[in-house]
Structure formats: C-alpha cells, structure tokens
Amino acid sequence: MRSINPATGEALASYEELTSVQLEARLASAAAVFPAFADRSRLEDRLACLRRAAGILEAEADRWAQLITLEMGKPISQSRAEVAKCASVCRYYAERAGDMLADEDRGGGAYVRWLPLGPVLAVMPWNFPFWQVFRFAAPALAAGNVGLLKHASNVPGSALAIEEIFREAGFPEGAFQTLLIPSGAVAGVIADPRIRALTLTGSEAAGVSCAIEAGRHLKKSVLELGGSDPFIVMPSADVSAAAAVAVRSRMQNAGQSCIAAKRFIVHADVYGDFHEACRSEIAALRVGDPLDPATDMGPLATSRIRDDLIRQVADTLASGAKVSEGARPLDGPGYFYRPGLLTDVPVSAPAYGEELFGPVACLFRVASASEAIALANVTRFGLGSAVWTRDEDEKALFIDRIEAGFTAINGMTASDPRLPFGGVKASGFGRELADLGMKEFLNAKTVTRA
Ligand code: NAP
C-alpha cells in the first residue's frame, strides 16, 4: 500500500499489506482481549485511556495534522481542526459514557443493561482520516467494544498513527488494531465469527457490498454513505450570510465531504443576489499548497477523485448546464482543481441526481417552498440539509418534509459529538455520535427479577 502526496503526485511511503497469518493473529488478539476489556469494572480504566488519547492528540497536534495534510491534501488549518475535534470526541465520551451506560429502570424490578457486542470492524474513508475513525472508536472503546480498522488504502500512515495513539494512551493489546488489507479482503473479515458488527463510512457501492456480507452473516451494521445535500434559501433569508455559509459548506475539504451543501436551491426573488454573492466568494478562494496556512483549498485527494469529478462536470455541461465560475482542473503537478459553480443543470445531468465529491456547487432556481422541498428530495440520498429562512411556518414545513438525517436552520450541516449523525434513503442507516451512536453497538439486555 502506498500513500501519495496529492499536492505533488509523489509517493510518500509504502507499507506491506497484512499476510493472512498476520490478519488471523489480529482477529485472535481482538477476540482474546474482549472479555476482560469489556468487564463493567473496567469502565473507569477505559475512560482514563480515552482522556489520555485526547491528551496525545493535543500534545502532538502538529504531527498528526501534517500527516493528514500530506496524505490527503486538506489545508493544514483544517487538519489541525480535525485533530482538535478528535480530542473533543474522546473527552465527550470520557465524561458522558458512564451515564449513557447506566442501567435503565423500567419499573417492577425490570431494567435494561447496555452490554458491548465484541470486536467491531470499521471500514473508513480518507476524507477525514482521523475524525471518521475517532467518531466510531471513542464511543465503541468507552463501552467496551473492541475496534478493528480497515482504513482507505490511500491513508495507511493515518491508520497506523491512530493505532499508535490508542496504544500509547494505554488501551490493552488488541483493543484497537489497524488492518492494512485491501477492500477485497473485507468480506472475509465480516464473515469471521469473531467479528460481531460492522460500521462503514464510504460510498454507496461499498455500503451495498458490505451490507450484503453483514446481512448474509446476520451482523449488525451501521452505514454512513454519500449525500447530495440541499441548501435552500428563501426570500426572508439574510442572503449574503447564506451565500458565505453555503460556499464554506460546499468548499471545505476541497468539497470532499459527505455533508457538503452540494445543491443550492434558491427562491427566484433572491436568486440573482445569492448567485452573485456565491460566485464572488468562490472566485476569491485561494487554491494551492495545503501546507501554507494562507491556502483555502488544497488538491483533491487522489487522481481518481479528480478524474471522476472532471467526467461528471463534462457530462453535466454536455447535457446543457452552464459554468458560472471555475470548475476545471489546474495544470501542473498534483490533483488541483479550480472550485466552481454550475447553473441551469438539467434533470438528465449527473450533477442533478449524483453526488459530486469535489468543489463544484450547483445552483437551482425555485418558485416556492413546496418546489424547493420537491427538488431537495429528488435525489436518492438523504444525509444533511440546510434551510435559510426567517419565516416560522416555512421552518416547520422544511423540518418535517425534507428527507434527511439532519436539517440545519440558518446554518450548515456539521457533525458534533453531542448530536446524532446519520442519513436515510441511500445515505445509509443507523446513527453515530451522542448516546444513539454508542448504543448502535450495544446489546440492550432486558433483565427481570421475580
Ligand atoms: P469508498 O471507495 O467507498 O471507500 C471507503 C472505504 O470503503 C475504504 O476503506 C475502501 O477501501 C472501502 N471499500 C471500498 N469498496 C469496498 C468494497 N467493495 N468492499 C469493502 N470495502 C470497500 O469511498 P470513497 O469514494 O473513498 O469516499 C467517498 C464516499 O464516502 C462519498 O460517497 C462520501 O459521501 C462518503 N462519505 C460518507 C460519510 C458519512 O458520514 N455519511 C462520511 C464521509 C464520506 P479501499 O480504499 O481499500 O478501496
């Protein structure tokens, strides 16, 4: 496995994939450590390890941030913010897991006890290479589950660094392990009887293939998949504030975020002003060296991601859409792309129904709230959504009618350790974060006493 610096196209390092003997040893280690690790008397030990993990993340924040930026290209300021957020999720569960795991009295002597399931396989993407893993691992380890990470093949350095952080934090051998394996080896791991559950964050295709395996072996799964989030702007909105937030939501991490605002759906009364504000915000973005603190946008993470975006934009333009700003690859080394804005996107275009996983926004004009809702719900996805309006009736309508796991009113969709996160429709099922996220991988055991 090789990591390649997407800002230069040069190889950073190469890593040996696990042999079948090494993989077997890791599965055996996970199964062996689980019973003692999961014991209720060990809760405080586990939470102390999580606090130490937070401390290690913070103490060496620059080291981890540099690794993230070198492996997948996000601007260094965004990598630092990602590391800080990982520390915050460790501290959140260190403080709250005790309450979340307490027995729940159901009356008459009956209660629910929350018990861990065992080794959980986490298949994770590269776009937030630390955060995606920590948002699974912090609640899982707090509760006494054991984690096995199959990370994306382009971020093996991050995968190994996370294992190192948990080991240094004092988690016992086997409690959290990285499996450097290709995606073709995942089905065999899901099938292994020692694996009790699966969490996957990634594309719809990966979700389908892993969910089939999980279903075949009757294993609980949580899937966090793609999105094509709507960002709706109505006439009563603060249009310039909405445009600034829309562009930030779409463009951060070079547009490679599941919950980016991918489709701007704007009422005709404010369409012109919103369009111009977005266009100038996008034109002002500085694309360049992600290690330079002044850079707003680094390269796309891999040549495949950029090639996919180039193809989707070309097909969208061929179906009749127009370029309002940018939306083209940049010459030279690395996988840089000038962020863009498309208008007049027809129903037949890829950008209408597919996810664009890069820095290109699509602008749509609507005549009413009901038309905005219909367009918001037209894709197969249902992850996040944002609505800008000052009208209380409109707010209520959007909250109830938009098919998504998240609606932000006068803001943008963002994950937060305190809030459940996940989607509906082809964006997946199950929730991460908060108490709901922790309980996805717990056995709610009912206990009665005569
Ligand atoms: P991807 O190709 O699906 O990769 C994600 C992970 O799945 C990687 O570890 C990958 O391993 C593995 N994988 C891919 N195909 C697999 C298969 N057939 N069987 C088993 N494992 C497989 O996703 P991506 O294109 O890198 O990431 C972008 C997608 O993730 C977007 O759709 C985005 O919206 C979504 N995403 C969703 C969320 C969310 O919370 N809902 C968050 C972030 C990203 P290899 O690298 O070895 O192929």
Residues whose N, C-alpha, C, O or C-beta is under 5 A from the ligand:
A	BS01	NAP	V123 M124 P125 K150 H151 A152 S153 N154 I181 P182 S183 V186 T201 G202 S203 E204 A205 A206 S209 E224 L225 G226 G227 S257 C258 S427
